[in-house]
């Protein structure tokens, strides 16, 4: 099995946590969580009204109440939901300890549980300062190159007629 190392910023890790949490909740039938997420993150639609409608619809599903969901270990849940759940817990755990090395009382500080039997738990490590600095230098160099390319494209666009004339002269 191939393994990959992904380097992300703290903000990117937070977004991954949110996305994985939503993915696993969708598979558990917690559709209202999508709208709650939208409401809590200032998405631009009337989430409150949609939450009420969705709760009503979910309540009409056979064998389920509006607040009845499958658990992460349910046989009704796809394995991709379990993989997402496990990833979300591993990343959340690492960030929690990095943000508060003294620990805390939330589940974020508990050892991540494994719900997927097909995949091992992911590993996440905080980069050392030197590695972070090297990454930042590489990022800045890439940004500089992108700005140079954008400038070159602007120059070419501004001189399109001259370039076309030169190309036609060569023919």
N, C-alpha and C positions, 0 to 999 in steps of 0.2 A: 504494500500500500504506500503510495506517495504521501509525503508530508510537506506542508508549506508553512512558511513564516510570514505573517502579515504584520507590517508596522503601521500603526495608526496613531493619531493624536488622541488626547483625552476626549476632545469633543467628538471625534469620529467614533471612538469607542462607545460614548454615550448614545450616539445615534444607532450604532449596531445593536446595543442592548435593547433600545426601544423597538427596533424593527424585529428582532428575534422574539421579543416578548409578544408583540402583536401577532406574529406568524403562528407561534405556538397556541396562543389564545383563540385565534380563528379556528384552528383545527380542533380545539376543545369545545367549539360551539359558542364561545363568548363573543359573539358578533358585536354586542353593544360596546365592547372595549375599543373597537375601532373608532366609534363615534366619541367615546369618552376621551380617547387620546386626542382626537381632533379638537374637541372642546378645550381640553387642558393645554393645547399647544397653539391656541389662537388661529385655527384654520378658519377660512372665510366662508362658512356656511352655518345655517342654523342647526347646530348639533343637537341642542336640547329637544327640538321637535322630532328630529330623526331618531333620537334615542328612544323616545316614547313609542314611536311607530315600530321600531325594531323589536322592542320588548314585547309589544303586542303580537307581532308576527311570530317571534320565537315561542311565545306562549301557546300558539296554535299548532306547533309541531307535535306530532304524535309522541307520547311518552315523555314529554319534557315540559317543565314549568318555565315561566319567563326567566327565572333565575337558576334554572337547572343546567349544569354543564358536566361534561365528561372530565375526569381527572387525567393527568398526564400519563398515567400508567394504564388507562383504559384500552381495551382491544379495539375500540372504535376510533382511536386516534392514529393518524399516520405516523410512520417512523420519522418523517422529516420534521414533524412538530416536536418530537422528542429530541432530535438533534439540535434544533433551534433552541429549545428550552435549556439543554445542557450547555450550549455555547453561551447563551445569555447569562447563565449562572456563573460560569467560569470567568467571563469578562467582568461581570458585576462584582464578584468576589475580589478580583485583583485590584480594581479601581477603589473599592471600599477600603482595603487595607493600605493602599498607597495614599489615599486622602486622609485617613485617620489611623496611623500606625498603632494607636492605643487600643484599637478595636471598638466595637459597639454592640448594641443589643439587638440589632435587626438581623434577619436571615442573610443579609448580604455578607456577613462575616462568618457564617457557617461554611464548613467544607461543602463545596457543590455536590449535590446528589447526582447520580447518574440514572437517567430514565431510559436511555437508548441502550439496548443490549448489543447492537450491531456495530457501534463505533466507540472507541475509547474517548474519555473526556479530553477535551482540547487542553493545551498548555498555553499559558500566557506569561511572559516575563517583561518586567519593566526594563527599558533600555538604560544602559549606563550613560552618564553625562557625555563622555567622549563620543560614544556612538550617536547620541542625539545631536551633538554638535556637528559631527561629520554628515549626518543626514540633513541637517539644516543648511549646511554649506552646499550640499548637492542640490537641495531644493532651490536655494537662492541662485545657483548657477543655471538651473533649468529655467527659472523665471527670467533671468537675464537673457538667455538664448531665445526664449519666446518673445520677449520685447524686441530683440533684434530682428526676428523673423517678421513680426508685425510691422516694424518700421520698413523693412525691405518690401513687404507686400504693399504698404502705403505708397512707397516710392514708385513701385511698378505700376500701381493703379493710376497714380498721378501722371505717369509718363507712358501710358498705354499707347497713345497715338504714335509717339516716337519709336517705341519698341516694335509696333506693327510695321512702321515704315522701314525700319532697319531690317526686319525679317523679310519684307517684300523685296528690298534691294538685293539681298543675298540670293533670292530665287532667280 
